[in-house]
Amino acid sequence: GPVTATDVVNYWQTVFETNGIPEARESSEYIVSFVLGAKTFQSLNSKSLHTPLTTVQQEQIQQLSRKRLERMPVQYVLGEWDFQDLTLKMRPPVFIPRPETEDLVSLVVDEESQKHEKNSGLCFPVPAPHPVILEVGCGSGAIALSLLCRLPQSRVIAVDKEKAAVDLTRENAHRLQLHDRIHILHHEVSYSSAKQLLPWGPIDFIVSNPPYVFHEDMASLDAEILRYENLDALDGGDDGMRVIKTILALAPSLLKNSGSVFLEVDPRHPAMVENWLQAHPNLSLVLHAVHKDFCGKPRFLHIQNQST
């Protein structure tokens, strides 16, 4: 007989559960909604839910579900994912943006608007800010492109050492018509990177969701991650701080005097970063604030440049 969306969701949920696929129900709903042209299963109206699926739709669902059965992350299965209200193309092995990272974007936006408010309180007119932002490890472009959207005067330099990431960021920038305000560089950030990273002069904000997983924890990551994502985007070395230290060591030569670094980190890192900064006073960087993620874990660092 005729097969409806609800039937197919239930069917694949059972198949996924039987095969030990995590988030079986969600995976099934995402795939079916995607084929029906909707973002979420909840957004489908009752007509869509009860209209028999065409053979083509059933085949598409089957194709995508087979990929999910191989533990491919649903973001790669669908080939797109939403981040901060932007729909971004996703392709393995480019790092998939996590939902908590949306808060990293919001912290930068909040800091910029606070700076703007402070200035507008002064008696003399201050030109509207045109912040220059550097993102280290841009991946799909999620952070960089969200910032461009939310800070319409901003410009972003987005850097990644992986060509696949640079290409995907570029593709997403073009799709969202933000390519004229972003400078995308295929470059591995090192202690001697300053020259390449200053095409628009000193930087207001450095933002990064760097690899911060402690190397010993890599083996316990989900199969979805280990099989499909670029592990270099996750592995932060023995202390999880390999790239974090590079960013912080570079920051003083990149930032404006009042500039800031915003990082997403492991919950063990705030204390470690604070100690590291105290051990490197020549950098004149200070840990200004630690913000929690939506699970209540210390996840985001706001580090300020104190040099004069």
Secondary structure as UniProt FT lines:
FT   HELIX           5..18
FT   TURN            19..20
FT   HELIX           24..35
FT   TURN            36..37
FT   TURN            42..43
FT   HELIX           46..50
FT   HELIX           55..69
FT   TURN            70..71
FT   HELIX           74..78
FT   STRAND          80..83
FT   TURN            84..85
FT   STRAND          86..89
FT   TURN            92..93
FT   TURN            99..100
FT   HELIX           101..120
FT   STRAND          132..136
FT   TURN            139..140
FT   HELIX           142..150
FT   TURN            152..153
FT   STRAND          155..160
FT   HELIX           163..175
FT   TURN            176..177
FT   HELIX           179..181
FT   STRAND          182..186
FT   TURN            191..192
FT   HELIX           194..197
FT   TURN            199..200
FT   STRAND          203..208
FT   HELIX           215..220
FT   HELIX           223..228
FT   HELIX           231..233
FT   TURN            238..239
FT   HELIX           242..254
FT   STRAND          255..264
FT   TURN            267..268
FT   HELIX           269..279
FT   HELIX           281..283
FT   STRAND          285..292
FT   TURN            294..295
FT   STRAND          298..305
//
